[in-house]
């Protein structure tokens, strides 16, 4: 079964990895359910450059 998606390109911004209000887990689940050719990360991916604040879900998104 192939993944069907109307998207050629997906643009994501304001993920804020490391923030308590980040919805990285939900975003990652949605991205994995899509079939797309390009993913553009458009700023504010990290909430802070201090990665000690990253949650487990943040790391999953960071290596996606």
MDAnalysis code that builds the backbone (N, CA, C; Angstrom):
import MDAnalysis as mda
import numpy as np

u = mda.Universe.empty(192, n_residues=64, atom_resindex=np.repeat(np.arange(64), 3), trajectory=True)
u.add_TopologyAttr("name", ["N", "CA", "C"] * 64)
u.add_TopologyAttr("resid", np.arange(1, 65))
u.add_TopologyAttr("resname", ["UNK", "UNK", "UNK", "UNK", "UNK", "UNK", "UNK", "UNK", "UNK", "UNK", "UNK", "UNK", "UNK", "UNK", "UNK", "UNK", "UNK", "UNK", "UNK", "UNK", "UNK", "UNK", "UNK", "UNK", "UNK", "UNK", "UNK", "UNK", "UNK", "UNK", "UNK", "UNK", "UNK", "UNK", "UNK", "UNK", "UNK", "UNK", "UNK", "UNK", "UNK", "UNK", "UNK", "UNK", "UNK", "UNK", "UNK", "UNK", "UNK", "UNK", "UNK", "UNK", "UNK", "UNK", "UNK", "UNK", "UNK", "UNK", "UNK", "UNK", "UNK", "UNK", "UNK", "UNK"])
u.atoms.positions = np.array([
    [0.849, -1.181, 0.000],
    [0.000, 0.000, 0.000],
    [0.892, 1.241, 0.000],
    [0.670, 2.149, -0.915],
    [1.458, 3.373, -0.985],
    [0.751, 4.499, -0.259],
    [1.543, 5.406, 0.211],
    [0.987, 6.577, 0.885],
    [0.528, 7.579, -0.163],
    [-0.680, 8.019, -0.066],
    [-1.209, 9.032, -0.976],
    [-1.140, 10.393, -0.287],
    [-0.692, 11.381, -1.033],
    [-0.611, 12.720, -0.474],
    [-0.718, 13.739, -1.593],
    [-1.422, 14.817, -1.353],
    [-1.501, 15.863, -2.368],
    [-0.296, 16.800, -2.348],
    [0.725, 16.506, -1.542],
    [1.825, 17.444, -1.343],
    [3.073, 17.073, -2.131],
    [3.603, 18.028, -2.844],
    [4.909, 17.911, -3.488],
    [5.974, 18.405, -2.505],
    [5.660, 19.529, -1.853],
    [6.567, 20.165, -0.903],
    [5.790, 20.452, 0.374],
    [6.424, 20.191, 1.522],
    [5.841, 20.546, 2.817],
    [6.780, 21.547, 3.472],
    [6.232, 22.657, 3.924],
    [7.003, 23.697, 4.599],
    [6.576, 23.721, 6.063],
    [7.553, 23.613, 6.946],
    [7.288, 23.579, 8.385],
    [8.098, 24.684, 9.056],
    [7.472, 25.395, 9.972],
    [8.196, 26.394, 10.753],
    [7.687, 26.380, 12.188],
    [8.415, 27.043, 13.042],
    [8.027, 27.238, 14.442],
    [7.772, 25.924, 15.178],
    [8.656, 24.965, 15.000],
    [8.536, 23.681, 15.701],
    [8.956, 23.852, 17.161],
    [9.950, 24.669, 17.419],
    [10.436, 24.990, 18.763],
    [10.808, 23.735, 19.561],
    [11.684, 22.892, 18.979],
    [12.175, 21.723, 19.707],
    [12.804, 22.164, 21.018],
    [12.490, 21.465, 22.072],
    [12.992, 21.803, 23.398],
    [11.997, 22.571, 24.244],
    [10.948, 23.068, 23.638],
    [9.920, 23.794, 24.368],
    [8.871, 22.814, 24.893],
    [8.321, 23.103, 26.034],
    [7.263, 22.250, 26.582],
    [5.989, 22.284, 25.740],
    [5.825, 23.308, 24.949],
    [4.623, 23.411, 24.128],
    [4.843, 22.939, 22.688],
    [6.023, 22.434, 22.385],
    [6.301, 21.910, 21.050],
    [5.415, 20.701, 20.770],
    [4.919, 20.609, 19.551],
    [4.095, 19.464, 19.162],
    [4.851, 18.607, 18.152],
    [6.143, 18.401, 18.432],
    [7.010, 17.664, 17.522],
    [6.514, 16.237, 17.302],
    [6.009, 15.595, 18.327],
    [5.535, 14.216, 18.182],
    [4.384, 14.142, 17.179],
    [3.433, 15.035, 17.297],
    [2.296, 15.046, 16.378],
    [2.750, 15.391, 14.961],
    [3.665, 16.341, 14.852],
    [4.179, 16.716, 13.543],
    [4.908, 15.544, 12.897],
    [5.742, 14.865, 13.658],
    [6.482, 13.722, 13.121],
    [5.535, 12.619, 12.658],
    [4.514, 12.342, 13.434],
    [3.530, 11.325, 13.031],
    [2.867, 11.720, 11.717],
    [2.506, 12.977, 11.587],
    [1.861, 13.431, 10.368],
    [2.825, 13.364, 9.176],
    [4.080, 13.813, 9.381],
    [5.053, 13.766, 8.293],
    [5.284, 12.337, 7.810],
    [5.354, 11.398, 8.751],
    [5.567, 9.998, 8.376],
    [4.386, 9.419, 7.606],
    [3.219, 10.005, 7.746],
    [2.036, 9.509, 7.051],
    [1.892, 10.108, 5.649],
    [2.774, 11.037, 5.308],
    [2.692, 11.729, 4.024],
    [3.751, 11.218, 3.051],
    [3.480, 11.384, 1.778],
    [4.430, 11.070, 0.725],
    [4.753, 12.385, 0.037],
    [5.957, 12.885, 0.228],
    [6.331, 14.180, -0.327],
    [7.761, 14.119, -0.826],
    [8.110, 15.052, -1.699],
    [9.452, 15.061, -2.274],
    [10.415, 15.980, -1.532],
    [9.905, 17.078, -0.979],
    [10.767, 18.050, -0.313],
    [10.141, 18.478, 1.008],
    [11.001, 18.623, 2.000],
    [10.608, 19.178, 3.298],
    [11.463, 20.412, 3.523],
    [10.817, 21.540, 3.679],
    [11.522, 22.794, 3.929],
    [11.294, 23.181, 5.386],
    [12.384, 23.330, 6.133],
    [12.314, 23.785, 7.525],
    [12.571, 25.278, 7.510],
    [11.563, 26.042, 7.869],
    [11.579, 27.488, 7.676],
    [11.670, 28.255, 8.992],
    [12.697, 28.004, 9.756],
    [12.961, 28.829, 10.922],
    [12.289, 28.394, 12.214],
    [12.882, 28.820, 13.294],
    [12.438, 28.525, 14.657],
    [12.211, 27.030, 14.880],
    [13.115, 26.228, 14.368],
    [13.041, 24.789, 14.579],
    [13.396, 24.482, 16.039],
    [14.394, 25.178, 16.557],
    [14.802, 24.996, 17.952],
    [14.279, 26.143, 18.791],
    [13.816, 25.831, 19.989],
    [13.350, 26.870, 20.889],
    [14.536, 27.604, 21.493],
    [15.626, 26.867, 21.695],
    [16.827, 27.380, 22.328],
    [17.975, 26.526, 21.803],
    [19.129, 27.074, 21.677],
    [20.260, 26.280, 21.198],
    [20.827, 25.355, 22.269],
    [20.307, 25.420, 23.471],
    [20.739, 24.538, 24.552],
    [19.947, 23.230, 24.452],
    [20.532, 22.207, 23.816],
    [19.790, 20.976, 23.531],
    [19.523, 20.126, 24.771],
    [20.027, 20.521, 25.914],
    [19.732, 19.741, 27.126],
    [18.235, 19.792, 27.461],
    [17.511, 20.761, 26.883],
    [16.082, 20.879, 27.124],
    [15.260, 19.982, 26.210],
    [15.904, 19.335, 25.233],
    [15.166, 18.489, 24.292],
    [14.466, 17.349, 25.015],
    [13.250, 17.087, 24.607],
    [12.502, 15.937, 25.093],
    [12.785, 14.758, 24.167],
    [12.413, 13.571, 24.556],
    [12.641, 12.387, 23.729],
    [12.015, 12.565, 22.342],
    [10.811, 13.089, 22.284],
    [10.149, 13.307, 20.998],
    [10.897, 14.323, 20.138],
    [11.543, 15.294, 20.768],
    [12.321, 16.276, 20.022],
    [13.456, 15.597, 19.267],
    [14.116, 14.638, 19.912],
    [15.224, 13.943, 19.259],
    [14.740, 13.123, 18.087],
    [13.562, 12.518, 18.205],
    [13.010, 11.756, 17.079],
    [12.794, 12.663, 15.882],
    [12.294, 13.859, 16.113],
    [12.071, 14.804, 15.018],
    [13.396, 15.281, 14.450],
    [14.368, 15.527, 15.313],
    [15.649, 16.064, 14.872],
    [16.381, 15.100, 13.930],
    [16.157, 13.814, 14.056],
    [16.850, 12.861, 13.184],
    [15.941, 12.309, 12.084],
    [14.722, 12.799, 11.974],
    [13.807, 12.376, 10.926],
    [14.397, 12.714, 9.602],
])
